[in-house]
Amino acid sequence: MKGINDLARHIEPMKRELQAAVTEVLGSGWYILGPKVGEFETAFARYCGVAHCVSVANGTDALELALRALGIGPGAFVATVANAGMYSTTAIRAVGATPAFVDIDAESLLMDADALDRLLASQRVDAVIATHLYGAMADVRRVARSCSGAGVALIEDCAQAHGAEMAGTRAGAFSDAGCYSFYPTKNLGALGDGGAVVTSRDDLAERLRRLRQYGWTSKYASADSGGRNSRLDEMQAAILCVMLPHLDRWNARRREIARTYSSEIRNTRVRCPGVEAVSGDGYVGHLYVVRAQDRDDLKRHLSAHAIPFDVHYPIPDHLQQSLNGAFAAAILPATERACKEVITLPIFPEMTDEEQRQVVGCVNGW
C-alpha cells in the first residue's frame, strides 16, 4: 500500500471514461460555469435530496460562503467542534466571526449535543456548524431541533460524509446549508480542488451564486459584500459527473472494510469503533480512526511493518498556534484526549482482502 488512500488504483478503472470527459470539455471551448458545472450541480442536488447545489472552488470556501450567505460576519458567534482539522474554524474567522467551541462525545468523537444545548442556553450563538467526521454523521436531527428552537442557523460540514444518510435523508439536507469538499481523497473526489454548498432554500442558493462570483447580480455589477472568485471549473465538474454514479458502491465497500477492522482487531490496547457504528447508512468510511493511549509506539510498530497511517487530527483547534492563545482556556476534555490518541488506518474501496489482513495482523501483533 502506498498510503491510507491509493488514488492511482482508485482512478485506474475509470481512466478511459475520465479521459473522454476531459476531451469533451477541451473541445467545448467552455471552461468556467458551463454546461458540465450545471450538469453536476443538478445531479448532486438530486443525489442529496435538496433543491440546489452551488459549486465552488473548495470545501473551505463552501463553509465560508455559506456563513456569508446566512449573514454571519463580525461580531457573530459560531458553535463548532475543535477536533476536525481547523477547517470550520478557518471559515469562521475568515468572515470575522468568533468560534464557540463545543466538546465532543467521548465515544463517537462527534459534537456532543448536550454540550451544544448548554452552550445555546448560556451565551449568544448565531450559527452552528455540525461536522460529520470520519464518514460518520453527527446527531444532526437533535442538533437541528436545538438550532430551530434557539432560532440559530445550522450548517452541516459534509466534507467527510458524501452519501451518508440518516432515516432516508442525506447529509446536508438537515440544515440551512450542507458544505462539501471534492478534494481528491474524499469519498467523492475530483482530480483537483472543488467544493459545493447544497440547500433547499431558494434565497440562500441565489446569494451563494452571487457570492461565488464577486457578488455580481449581473456581469461587472457587484451588489453583495463578501463576494469572491470561487468557482468549480468545467474539467472538475465533468470528472465528478463520471464519478458520482459510483459513490454508493464505493461507500458500501468502505463500510465492508470498516466492519472487518472493527470485528477482527482484538488488541485491548487499541480502541476501535463498534461494528454497529460502522454498519449503517449513516457511516461511509471516509477514514477509519482508532485510539491508542501510546500512539507513538503504535506508529513505530506500524512503520516497522510498512503499514501506512496518519493522524486526523493531532492538534485541537483551540490550541493551534495561529490562534495566539485566544481560546486556550476553552474546557474541552474529550476533544483534547481524543487528539492525543487518534490514529488512522488505511481504508479505500480498492483495498484487497489480503491488505486488510495485513493491517489487522499488524495491529493485533502490537
VEXLOKOL-135698 format. One record per residue (C-alpha): z, x, y negated; residue number from 0. Coordinates in pm, 1 decimal, padded with zeros to 6 digits, m for minus. Layout:
BEGIN
<atom Z="Z" X="X" Y="Y" n="NUM"/>
...
// end
This chain:
BEGIN
<atom Z="00000.0" X="00000.0" Y="00000.0" n="0"/>
<atom Z="m00088.3" X="00123.5" Y="m00347.3" n="1"/>
<atom Z="00181.6" X="m00079.4" Y="m00523.1" n="2"/>
<atom Z="00365.4" X="m00409.2" Y="m00525.8" n="3"/>
<atom Z="00019.3" X="m00554.2" Y="m00601.3" n="4"/>
<atom Z="m00318.7" X="m00431.0" Y="m00478.7" n="5"/>
<atom Z="m00571.1" X="m00566.9" Y="m00726.2" n="6"/>
<atom Z="m00869.4" X="m00393.7" Y="m00567.0" n="7"/>
<atom Z="m00804.6" X="m00574.4" Y="m00238.2" n="8"/>
<atom Z="m00745.1" X="m00897.4" Y="m00426.3" n="9"/>
<atom Z="m01079.0" X="m00881.1" Y="m00609.3" n="10"/>
<atom Z="m01299.1" X="m00748.2" Y="m00326.8" n="11"/>
<atom Z="m01373.7" X="m01083.6" Y="m00152.1" n="12"/>
<atom Z="m01485.1" X="m01236.2" Y="m00483.3" n="13"/>
<atom Z="m01676.8" X="m00939.5" Y="m00618.0" n="14"/>
<atom Z="m02025.8" X="m01089.4" Y="m00587.4" n="15"/>
<atom Z="m01919.2" X="m01422.5" Y="m00737.6" n="16"/>
<atom Z="m01743.6" X="m01243.3" Y="m01022.8" n="17"/>
<atom Z="m02046.3" X="m01022.8" Y="m01086.9" n="18"/>
<atom Z="m02265.5" X="m01332.2" Y="m01102.9" n="19"/>
<atom Z="m02026.9" X="m01493.6" Y="m01352.2" n="20"/>
<atom Z="m02028.3" X="m01182.8" Y="m01572.2" n="21"/>
<atom Z="m02408.3" X="m01160.0" Y="m01554.3" n="22"/>
<atom Z="m02434.0" X="m01523.8" Y="m01663.4" n="23"/>
<atom Z="m02219.3" X="m01453.7" Y="m01969.7" n="24"/>
<atom Z="m02415.9" X="m01138.6" Y="m02053.6" n="25"/>
<atom Z="m02737.4" X="m01337.2" Y="m02053.2" n="26"/>
<atom Z="m02597.7" X="m01626.7" Y="m02254.1" n="27"/>
<atom Z="m02562.2" X="m01438.7" Y="m02583.8" n="28"/>
<atom Z="m02233.9" X="m01626.6" Y="m02646.0" n="29"/>
<atom Z="m01920.8" X="m01417.3" Y="m02602.1" n="30"/>
<atom Z="m01638.1" X="m01583.0" Y="m02800.5" n="31"/>
<atom Z="m01525.8" X="m01950.4" Y="m02785.5" n="32"/>
<atom Z="m01835.8" X="m02052.3" Y="m02594.8" n="33"/>
<atom Z="m01908.7" X="m02281.1" Y="m02300.6" n="34"/>
<atom Z="m01714.0" X="m02078.8" Y="m02042.2" n="35"/>
<atom Z="m01397.5" X="m02099.5" Y="m02252.2" n="36"/>
<atom Z="m01447.8" X="m02473.8" Y="m02276.7" n="37"/>
<atom Z="m01511.0" X="m02499.4" Y="m01903.0" n="38"/>
<atom Z="m01197.8" X="m02306.4" Y="m01815.5" n="39"/>
<atom Z="m00979.8" X="m02492.8" Y="m02065.7" n="40"/>
<atom Z="m01092.5" X="m02826.1" Y="m01922.0" n="41"/>
<atom Z="m01037.9" X="m02712.6" Y="m01562.3" n="42"/>
<atom Z="m00696.1" X="m02558.8" Y="m01626.0" n="43"/>
<atom Z="m00571.9" X="m02858.5" Y="m01824.8" n="44"/>
<atom Z="m00676.0" X="m03082.9" Y="m01536.5" n="45"/>
<atom Z="m00509.6" X="m02849.8" Y="m01286.4" n="46"/>
<atom Z="m00183.5" X="m02853.2" Y="m01484.0" n="47"/>
<atom Z="m00196.4" X="m03229.8" Y="m01532.1" n="48"/>
<atom Z="m00198.5" X="m03219.0" Y="m01912.3" n="49"/>
<atom Z="m00437.5" X="m03333.2" Y="m02183.2" n="50"/>
<atom Z="m00511.8" X="m02996.1" Y="m02341.4" n="51"/>
<atom Z="m00540.9" X="m02625.4" Y="m02267.9" n="52"/>
<atom Z="m00580.6" X="m02395.9" Y="m02567.8" n="53"/>
<atom Z="m00668.1" X="m02044.5" Y="m02454.6" n="54"/>
<atom Z="m00550.2" X="m01738.5" Y="m02647.9" n="55"/>
<atom Z="m00560.4" X="m01361.1" Y="m02617.5" n="56"/>
<atom Z="m00247.8" X="m01307.9" Y="m02405.5" n="57"/>
<atom Z="00074.2" X="m01467.7" Y="m02285.7" n="58"/>
<atom Z="00294.1" X="m01335.8" Y="m02565.2" n="59"/>
<atom Z="00055.8" X="m01481.3" Y="m02823.6" n="60"/>
<atom Z="00078.6" X="m01809.6" Y="m02634.1" n="61"/>
<atom Z="00455.9" X="m01814.0" Y="m02684.3" n="62"/>
<atom Z="00434.6" X="m01709.5" Y="m03048.2" n="63"/>
<atom Z="00163.9" X="m01958.8" Y="m03140.3" n="64"/>
<atom Z="00343.3" X="m02237.9" Y="m02954.6" n="65"/>
<atom Z="00652.3" X="m02167.3" Y="m03163.9" n="66"/>
<atom Z="00445.7" X="m02163.7" Y="m03483.3" n="67"/>
<atom Z="00269.1" X="m02486.9" Y="m03387.7" n="68"/>
<atom Z="00609.6" X="m02650.2" Y="m03342.0" n="69"/>
<atom Z="00715.7" X="m02538.1" Y="m03689.2" n="70"/>
<atom Z="00959.9" X="m02273.1" Y="m03568.6" n="71"/>
<atom Z="00999.3" X="m01992.4" Y="m03822.2" n="72"/>
<atom Z="01250.3" X="m01802.0" Y="m04035.1" n="73"/>
<atom Z="01599.7" X="m01947.5" Y="m04016.2" n="74"/>
<atom Z="01539.1" X="m02120.0" Y="m03683.1" n="75"/>
<atom Z="01731.3" X="m02050.3" Y="m03362.4" n="76"/>
<atom Z="01557.3" X="m02046.6" Y="m03023.7" n="77"/>
<atom Z="01751.9" X="m02051.0" Y="m02697.3" n="78"/>
<atom Z="01617.6" X="m01826.2" Y="m02423.7" n="79"/>
<atom Z="01729.6" X="m01603.2" Y="m02136.9" n="80"/>
<atom Z="01771.8" X="m01227.7" Y="m02163.9" n="81"/>
<atom Z="01662.0" X="m01115.1" Y="m01815.3" n="82"/>
<atom Z="01287.2" X="m01171.5" Y="m01846.7" n="83"/>
<atom Z="01144.1" X="m00856.0" Y="m01998.5" n="84"/>
<atom Z="01166.4" X="m00926.0" Y="m02376.4" n="85"/>
<atom Z="00855.5" X="m01147.1" Y="m02381.1" n="86"/>
<atom Z="01014.9" X="m01460.9" Y="m02523.0" n="87"/>
<atom Z="01243.1" X="m01256.2" Y="m02747.6" n="88"/>
<atom Z="00942.3" X="m01071.2" Y="m02889.1" n="89"/>
<atom Z="00767.9" X="m01400.5" Y="m02969.5" n="90"/>
<atom Z="01081.3" X="m01549.7" Y="m03125.5" n="91"/>
<atom Z="01129.5" X="m01250.9" Y="m03352.5" n="92"/>
<atom Z="00758.7" X="m01243.9" Y="m03440.6" n="93"/>
<atom Z="00788.0" X="m01586.9" Y="m03603.6" n="94"/>
<atom Z="01102.1" X="m01480.0" Y="m03790.2" n="95"/>
<atom Z="01340.8" X="m01690.0" Y="m03579.9" n="96"/>
<atom Z="01660.5" X="m01573.6" Y="m03408.1" n="97"/>
<atom Z="01709.7" X="m01572.7" Y="m03030.1" n="98"/>
<atom Z="02017.8" X="m01751.5" Y="m02899.7" n="99"/>
<atom Z="02070.0" X="m01605.9" Y="m02554.9" n="100"/>
<atom Z="02175.4" X="m01826.2" Y="m02263.0" n="101"/>
<atom Z="02323.4" X="m01678.4" Y="m01946.2" n="102"/>
<atom Z="02151.6" X="m01724.5" Y="m01611.1" n="103"/>
<atom Z="02264.1" X="m01886.2" Y="m01290.1" n="104"/>
<atom Z="02401.4" X="m01610.5" Y="m01067.4" n="105"/>
<atom Z="02204.2" X="m01730.2" Y="m00763.0" n="106"/>
<atom Z="01864.7" X="m01837.4" Y="m00894.9" n="107"/>
<atom Z="01856.0" X="m01587.7" Y="m01187.6" n="108"/>
<atom Z="01708.2" X="m01870.0" Y="m01398.2" n="109"/>
<atom Z="01851.7" X="m02031.8" Y="m01711.1" n="110"/>
<atom Z="02195.6" X="m02182.0" Y="m01646.4" n="111"/>
<atom Z="02153.0" X="m02544.7" Y="m01751.4" n="112"/>
<atom Z="02529.3" X="m02586.1" Y="m01802.8" n="113"/>
<atom Z="02534.5" X="m02281.9" Y="m02031.3" n="114"/>
<atom Z="02243.5" X="m02429.5" Y="m02227.8" n="115"/>
<atom Z="02431.7" X="m02757.0" Y="m02270.8" n="116"/>
<atom Z="02732.2" X="m02567.5" Y="m02404.2" n="117"/>
<atom Z="02510.2" X="m02381.5" Y="m02648.9" n="118"/>
<atom Z="02341.4" X="m02701.4" Y="m02768.4" n="119"/>
<atom Z="02686.1" X="m02852.8" Y="m02830.0" n="120"/>
<atom Z="02822.0" X="m02550.0" Y="m03015.0" n="121"/>
<atom Z="02553.9" X="m02431.7" Y="m03255.0" n="122"/>
<atom Z="02224.9" X="m02513.6" Y="m03417.5" n="123"/>
<atom Z="01927.9" X="m02476.6" Y="m03183.6" n="124"/>
<atom Z="01574.8" X="m02562.0" Y="m03297.4" n="125"/>
<atom Z="01383.5" X="m02490.9" Y="m02976.5" n="126"/>
<atom Z="01436.5" X="m02379.3" Y="m02618.3" n="127"/>
<atom Z="01213.9" X="m02150.8" Y="m02412.9" n="128"/>
<atom Z="01275.6" X="m02215.0" Y="m02042.4" n="129"/>
<atom Z="01138.1" X="m01926.1" Y="m01836.2" n="130"/>
<atom Z="01009.9" X="m01987.2" Y="m01484.2" n="131"/>
<atom Z="01086.4" X="m01640.9" Y="m01347.9" n="132"/>
<atom Z="00953.1" X="m01451.8" Y="m01044.2" n="133"/>
<atom Z="00748.0" X="m01756.0" Y="m00940.7" n="134"/>
<atom Z="01046.5" X="m01992.8" Y="m00926.9" n="135"/>
<atom Z="01086.3" X="m02291.0" Y="m01157.2" n="136"/>
<atom Z="01392.6" X="m02330.3" Y="m01374.1" n="137"/>
<atom Z="01580.4" X="m02661.6" Y="m01358.9" n="138"/>
<atom Z="01327.8" X="m02787.0" Y="m01609.5" n="139"/>
<atom Z="01389.4" X="m03158.2" Y="m01563.9" n="140"/>
<atom Z="01756.3" X="m03110.4" Y="m01651.8" n="141"/>
<atom Z="01666.7" X="m02879.1" Y="m01940.8" n="142"/>
<atom Z="01410.3" X="m03129.6" Y="m02069.3" n="143"/>
<atom Z="01671.1" X="m03408.1" Y="m02069.3" n="144"/>
<atom Z="01913.1" X="m03186.4" Y="m02258.9" n="145"/>
<atom Z="01649.6" X="m03094.3" Y="m02516.4" n="146"/>
<atom Z="01541.7" X="m03455.3" Y="m02559.7" n="147"/>
<atom Z="01899.8" X="m03566.5" Y="m02610.4" n="148"/>
<atom Z="01957.0" X="m03296.3" Y="m02870.1" n="149"/>
<atom Z="01624.8" X="m03352.3" Y="m03047.9" n="150"/>
<atom Z="01516.1" X="m02997.6" Y="m02967.6" n="151"/>
<atom Z="01161.8" X="m02880.2" Y="m02887.8" n="152"/>
<atom Z="01104.7" X="m02734.5" Y="m02539.9" n="153"/>
<atom Z="00858.3" X="m02463.7" Y="m02440.5" n="154"/>
<atom Z="00807.9" X="m02353.3" Y="m02080.2" n="155"/>
<atom Z="00724.9" X="m01988.0" Y="m02020.7" n="156"/>
<atom Z="00498.5" X="m02024.2" Y="m01717.0" n="157"/>
<atom Z="00362.6" X="m01668.8" Y="m01712.7" n="158"/>
<atom Z="00501.6" X="m01615.0" Y="m01361.1" n="159"/>
<atom Z="00461.2" X="m01968.6" Y="m01229.0" n="160"/>
<atom Z="00090.4" X="m02056.8" Y="m01209.9" n="161"/>
<atom Z="00058.7" X="m02353.1" Y="m00974.4" n="162"/>
<atom Z="00430.2" X="m02415.9" Y="m00927.2" n="163"/>
<atom Z="00526.3" X="m02781.0" Y="m00927.8" n="164"/>
<atom Z="00835.0" X="m02999.7" Y="m00909.6" n="165"/>
<atom Z="00819.1" X="m03358.1" Y="m00780.4" n="166"/>
<atom Z="00441.5" X="m03352.0" Y="m00823.8" n="167"/>
<atom Z="00442.2" X="m03223.2" Y="m01180.3" n="168"/>
<atom Z="00308.0" X="m02875.4" Y="m01255.9" n="169"/>
<atom Z="00488.7" X="m02608.4" Y="m01453.0" n="170"/>
<atom Z="00400.3" X="m02650.2" Y="m01818.8" n="171"/>
<atom Z="00379.3" X="m03030.6" Y="m01808.3" n="172"/>
<atom Z="00751.7" X="m03099.6" Y="m01854.9" n="173"/>
<atom Z="00768.8" X="m02980.6" Y="m02214.2" n="174"/>
<atom Z="00608.1" X="m02987.4" Y="m02555.2" n="175"/>
<atom Z="00410.2" X="m02677.6" Y="m02455.5" n="176"/>
<atom Z="00367.2" X="m02458.7" Y="m02149.0" n="177"/>
<atom Z="00265.5" X="m02096.3" Y="m02204.2" n="178"/>
<atom Z="00064.6" X="m01893.4" Y="m01955.3" n="179"/>
<atom Z="m00043.2" X="m01532.3" Y="m01921.7" n="180"/>
<atom Z="m00354.4" X="m01430.0" Y="m01729.4" n="181"/>
<atom Z="m00268.1" X="m01061.1" Y="m01712.1" n="182"/>
<atom Z="m00438.3" X="m00915.1" Y="m01401.3" n="183"/>
<atom Z="m00122.6" X="m00907.8" Y="m01185.3" n="184"/>
<atom Z="m00040.3" X="m01276.3" Y="m01241.1" n="185"/>
<atom Z="m00092.0" X="m01532.7" Y="m00966.3" n="186"/>
<atom Z="m00396.6" X="m01639.5" Y="m01167.9" n="187"/>
<atom Z="m00505.4" X="m01315.8" Y="m01331.5" n="188"/>
<atom Z="m00814.0" X="m01222.3" Y="m01528.0" n="189"/>
<atom Z="m00969.5" X="m00874.3" Y="m01534.6" n="190"/>
<atom Z="m00808.5" X="m00806.8" Y="m01870.1" n="191"/>
<atom Z="m00568.0" X="m00981.4" Y="m02103.1" n="192"/>
<atom Z="m00566.4" X="m01355.7" Y="m02154.2" n="193"/>
<atom Z="m00332.4" X="m01646.2" Y="m02211.9" n="194"/>
<atom Z="m00313.9" X="m02017.7" Y="m02280.1" n="195"/>
<atom Z="m00092.9" X="m02296.5" Y="m02405.8" n="196"/>
<atom Z="m00106.2" X="m02629.4" Y="m02221.8" n="197"/>
<atom Z="00018.7" X="m02951.2" Y="m02377.4" n="198"/>
<atom Z="m00029.9" X="m03325.6" Y="m02376.2" n="199"/>
<atom Z="00043.2" X="m03351.2" Y="m02747.6" n="200"/>
<atom Z="m00279.2" X="m03400.3" Y="m02943.9" n="201"/>
<atom Z="m00121.3" X="m03281.5" Y="m03269.5" n="202"/>
<atom Z="00008.9" X="m02962.9" Y="m03112.6" n="203"/>
<atom Z="m00324.8" X="m02882.1" Y="m02946.9" n="204"/>
<atom Z="m00512.2" X="m02926.9" Y="m03273.0" n="205"/>
<atom Z="m00273.4" X="m02699.8" Y="m03459.5" n="206"/>
<atom Z="m00292.7" X="m02437.5" Y="m03184.4" n="207"/>
<atom Z="m00672.8" X="m02435.0" Y="m03204.6" n="208"/>
<atom Z="m00646.4" X="m02363.9" Y="m03575.4" n="209"/>
<atom Z="m00373.5" X="m02101.8" Y="m03540.1" n="210"/>
<atom Z="m00564.4" X="m01900.1" Y="m03278.6" n="211"/>
<atom Z="m00846.2" X="m01850.5" Y="m03529.5" n="212"/>
<atom Z="m00697.3" X="m01758.0" Y="m03867.1" n="213"/>
<atom Z="m00559.6" X="m02106.4" Y="m03932.1" n="214"/>
<atom Z="m00912.9" X="m02229.7" Y="m04001.0" n="215"/>
<atom Z="m00978.9" X="m02600.3" Y="m04048.2" n="216"/>
<atom Z="m01344.2" X="m02506.1" Y="m04088.2" n="217"/>
<atom Z="m01522.7" X="m02171.0" Y="m04099.1" n="218"/>
<atom Z="m01356.8" X="m01939.9" Y="m04354.0" n="219"/>
<atom Z="m01121.7" X="m02219.3" Y="m04473.8" n="220"/>
<atom Z="m00768.6" X="m02122.1" Y="m04370.3" n="221"/>
<atom Z="m00513.3" X="m02401.5" Y="m04408.5" n="222"/>
<atom Z="m00239.6" X="m02315.6" Y="m04155.6" n="223"/>
<atom Z="00007.5" X="m02040.3" Y="m04232.1" n="224"/>
<atom Z="00067.7" X="m01801.5" Y="m03943.1" n="225"/>
<atom Z="m00286.9" X="m01810.3" Y="m03808.3" n="226"/>
<atom Z="m00432.4" X="m01505.2" Y="m03637.7" n="227"/>
<atom Z="m00720.3" X="m01382.5" Y="m03426.1" n="228"/>
<atom Z="m00607.9" X="m01465.9" Y="m03072.2" n="229"/>
<atom Z="m00893.6" X="m01584.8" Y="m02853.1" n="230"/>
<atom Z="m00978.9" X="m01569.6" Y="m02484.5" n="231"/>
<atom Z="m01326.9" X="m01421.1" Y="m02456.4" n="232"/>
<atom Z="m01613.2" X="m01574.3" Y="m02258.3" n="233"/>
<atom Z="m01609.4" X="m01297.8" Y="m01997.8" n="234"/>
<atom Z="m01246.9" X="m01353.8" Y="m01900.2" n="235"/>
<atom Z="m01291.9" X="m01731.4" Y="m01909.7" n="236"/>
<atom Z="m01584.5" X="m01704.1" Y="m01667.1" n="237"/>
<atom Z="m01376.4" X="m01484.5" Y="m01436.2" n="238"/>
<atom Z="m01086.5" X="m01732.2" Y="m01446.4" n="239"/>
<atom Z="m01325.6" X="m02016.9" Y="m01361.6" n="240"/>
<atom Z="m01414.4" X="m01830.2" Y="m01041.6" n="241"/>
<atom Z="m01051.2" X="m01761.0" Y="m00954.2" n="242"/>
<atom Z="m00882.5" X="m02093.0" Y="m01029.3" n="243"/>
<atom Z="m01007.3" X="m02275.2" Y="m00714.6" n="244"/>
<atom Z="m00837.9" X="m02005.7" Y="m00501.3" n="245"/>
<atom Z="m00496.0" X="m02028.2" Y="m00669.3" n="246"/>
<atom Z="m00327.4" X="m02276.5" Y="m00437.0" n="247"/>
<atom Z="m00437.4" X="m02080.8" Y="m00129.3" n="248"/>
<atom Z="m00308.0" X="m01755.7" Y="m00278.5" n="249"/>
<atom Z="00022.8" X="m01920.3" Y="m00363.2" n="250"/>
<atom Z="00058.1" X="m02054.3" Y="m00008.9" n="251"/>
<atom Z="00012.8" X="m01701.4" Y="00127.3" n="252"/>
<atom Z="00268.0" X="m01564.8" Y="m00121.2" n="253"/>
<atom Z="00521.3" X="m01824.1" Y="m00000.6" n="254"/>
<atom Z="00449.3" X="m01727.0" Y="00359.3" n="255"/>
<atom Z="00521.9" X="m01361.0" Y="00284.0" n="256"/>
<atom Z="00838.1" X="m01450.3" Y="00093.3" n="257"/>
<atom Z="00962.1" X="m01662.0" Y="00384.7" n="258"/>
<atom Z="00905.6" X="m01369.0" Y="00619.5" n="259"/>
<atom Z="01111.9" X="m01141.7" Y="00396.4" n="260"/>
<atom Z="01391.9" X="m01395.0" Y="00347.6" n="261"/>
<atom Z="01418.4" X="m01471.4" Y="00718.4" n="262"/>
<atom Z="01375.4" X="m01118.7" Y="00858.1" n="263"/>
<atom Z="01555.6" X="m00891.7" Y="00611.5" n="264"/>
<atom Z="01906.6" X="m00881.5" Y="00755.0" n="265"/>
<atom Z="02065.6" X="m00588.3" Y="00578.2" n="266"/>
<atom Z="02401.3" X="m00708.4" Y="00443.2" n="267"/>
<atom Z="02367.2" X="m00463.6" Y="00151.8" n="268"/>
<atom Z="02058.1" X="m00648.3" Y="00030.3" n="269"/>
<atom Z="02078.7" X="m00996.1" Y="m00117.5" n="270"/>
<atom Z="01755.7" X="m01193.3" Y="m00068.7" n="271"/>
<atom Z="01651.1" X="m01536.2" Y="m00194.2" n="272"/>
<atom Z="01728.8" X="m01800.8" Y="00067.1" n="273"/>
<atom Z="01447.2" X="m01924.3" Y="00291.4" n="274"/>
<atom Z="01476.6" X="m02271.6" Y="00140.1" n="275"/>
<atom Z="01444.9" X="m02129.9" Y="m00212.9" n="276"/>
<atom Z="01108.2" X="m01969.3" Y="m00132.2" n="277"/>
<atom Z="00960.1" X="m02250.3" Y="00077.3" n="278"/>
<atom Z="00887.7" X="m02540.2" Y="m00157.3" n="279"/>
<atom Z="00609.0" X="m02608.4" Y="m00405.3" n="280"/>
<atom Z="00838.4" X="m02506.7" Y="m00690.5" n="281"/>
<atom Z="00806.9" X="m02145.2" Y="m00574.8" n="282"/>
<atom Z="00480.7" X="m01948.6" Y="m00591.3" n="283"/>
<atom Z="00598.9" X="m01597.6" Y="m00502.4" n="284"/>
<atom Z="00486.9" X="m01409.5" Y="m00811.1" n="285"/>
<atom Z="00749.0" X="m01140.4" Y="m00746.9" n="286"/>
<atom Z="00984.1" X="m01102.2" Y="m00452.8" n="287"/>
<atom Z="01310.1" X="m00984.3" Y="m00604.6" n="288"/>
<atom Z="01617.9" X="m00883.1" Y="m00406.4" n="289"/>
<atom Z="01951.4" X="m00748.5" Y="m00524.2" n="290"/>
<atom Z="02138.7" X="m00434.1" Y="m00421.2" n="291"/>
<atom Z="02458.7" X="m00301.2" Y="m00573.5" n="292"/>
<atom Z="02347.6" X="00055.8" Y="m00503.0" n="293"/>
<atom Z="01994.1" X="00003.6" Y="m00631.7" n="294"/>
<atom Z="01927.0" X="00370.8" Y="m00698.6" n="295"/>
<atom Z="01998.2" X="00461.7" Y="m00337.0" n="296"/>
<atom Z="01770.6" X="00181.0" Y="m00213.8" n="297"/>
<atom Z="01497.0" X="00307.5" Y="m00446.3" n="298"/>
<atom Z="01529.5" X="00657.7" Y="m00299.4" n="299"/>
<atom Z="01514.0" X="00512.9" Y="00052.6" n="300"/>
<atom Z="01200.6" X="00309.1" Y="m00021.5" n="301"/>
<atom Z="01032.9" X="00607.3" Y="m00187.5" n="302"/>
<atom Z="01106.9" X="00827.7" Y="00111.9" n="303"/>
<atom Z="00925.2" X="00576.2" Y="00333.3" n="304"/>
<atom Z="00631.9" X="00523.3" Y="00092.8" n="305"/>
<atom Z="00722.8" X="00160.6" Y="00024.4" n="306"/>
<atom Z="00626.1" X="00058.4" Y="m00331.5" n="307"/>
<atom Z="00883.0" X="m00114.4" Y="m00552.0" n="308"/>
<atom Z="00952.9" X="m00197.3" Y="m00913.9" n="309"/>
<atom Z="01241.9" X="m00333.5" Y="m01121.0" n="310"/>
<atom Z="01199.1" X="m00665.4" Y="m01302.3" n="311"/>
<atom Z="01384.6" X="m00610.9" Y="m01535.3" n="312"/>
<atom Z="01633.3" X="m00326.5" Y="m01584.3" n="313"/>
<atom Z="01746.1" X="m00385.3" Y="m01944.6" n="314"/>
<atom Z="01860.7" X="m00727.3" Y="m02069.6" n="315"/>
<atom Z="01702.3" X="m00830.1" Y="m02397.8" n="316"/>
<atom Z="02027.7" X="m00839.4" Y="m02595.2" n="317"/>
<atom Z="02089.7" X="m00472.0" Y="m02514.7" n="318"/>
<atom Z="01738.9" X="m00344.3" Y="m02592.3" n="319"/>
<atom Z="01733.1" X="m00054.1" Y="m02838.2" n="320"/>
<atom Z="01474.3" X="m00227.1" Y="m03056.7" n="321"/>
<atom Z="01728.1" X="m00496.0" Y="m03149.2" n="322"/>
<atom Z="01957.1" X="m00232.4" Y="m03302.5" n="323"/>
<atom Z="02273.7" X="m00379.1" Y="m03154.6" n="324"/>
<atom Z="02234.2" X="m00712.3" Y="m03334.9" n="325"/>
<atom Z="02300.7" X="m00910.4" Y="m03015.6" n="326"/>
<atom Z="02514.0" X="m00662.8" Y="m02820.1" n="327"/>
<atom Z="02817.7" X="m00890.8" Y="m02845.6" n="328"/>
<atom Z="02645.1" X="m01171.1" Y="m02653.4" n="329"/>
<atom Z="02850.7" X="m01270.5" Y="m02349.1" n="330"/>
<atom Z="02604.2" X="m01278.3" Y="m02058.0" n="331"/>
<atom Z="02786.4" X="m01150.9" Y="m01747.9" n="332"/>
<atom Z="02547.0" X="m01291.0" Y="m01486.3" n="333"/>
<atom Z="02247.5" X="m01153.7" Y="m01677.0" n="334"/>
<atom Z="02394.6" X="m00805.6" Y="m01712.5" n="335"/>
<atom Z="02494.6" X="m00786.1" Y="m01347.6" n="336"/>
<atom Z="02152.2" X="m00900.9" Y="m01227.7" n="337"/>
<atom Z="01971.7" X="m00643.2" Y="m01441.5" n="338"/>
<atom Z="02173.9" X="m00370.2" Y="m01269.5" n="339"/>
<atom Z="02092.5" X="m00494.3" Y="m00918.9" n="340"/>
<atom Z="01740.9" X="m00643.0" Y="m00904.7" n="341"/>
<atom Z="01457.5" X="m00464.1" Y="m00729.3" n="342"/>
<atom Z="01109.8" X="m00597.9" Y="m00649.2" n="343"/>
<atom Z="00939.4" X="m00558.7" Y="m00311.2" n="344"/>
<atom Z="00560.7" X="m00577.5" Y="m00257.1" n="345"/>
<atom Z="00404.1" X="m00922.3" Y="m00242.5" n="346"/>
<atom Z="00037.3" X="m01014.7" Y="m00286.1" n="347"/>
<atom Z="m00191.6" X="m01255.2" Y="m00099.1" n="348"/>
<atom Z="m00390.7" X="m00986.9" Y="00085.4" n="349"/>
<atom Z="m00082.1" X="m00817.6" Y="00227.6" n="350"/>
<atom Z="m00111.3" X="m00778.9" Y="00606.1" n="351"/>
<atom Z="00149.1" X="m00878.1" Y="00862.1" n="352"/>
<atom Z="00186.3" X="m00510.5" Y="00954.0" n="353"/>
<atom Z="00259.0" X="m00417.6" Y="00592.4" n="354"/>
<atom Z="00523.9" X="m00688.6" Y="00579.1" n="355"/>
<atom Z="00683.5" X="m00548.5" Y="00896.2" n="356"/>
<atom Z="00689.7" X="m00204.0" Y="00737.8" n="357"/>
<atom Z="00874.1" X="m00336.9" Y="00433.2" n="358"/>
<atom Z="01120.6" X="m00538.0" Y="00641.9" n="359"/>
<atom Z="01187.5" X="m00246.3" Y="00875.5" n="360"/>
<atom Z="01242.0" X="m00007.6" Y="00588.3" n="361"/>
<atom Z="01485.9" X="m00236.4" Y="00407.5" n="362"/>
<atom Z="01675.2" X="m00315.6" Y="00727.4" n="363"/>
<atom Z="01695.5" X="00056.9" Y="00801.5" n="364"/>
<atom Z="01865.1" X="00138.5" Y="00472.4" n="365"/>
// end
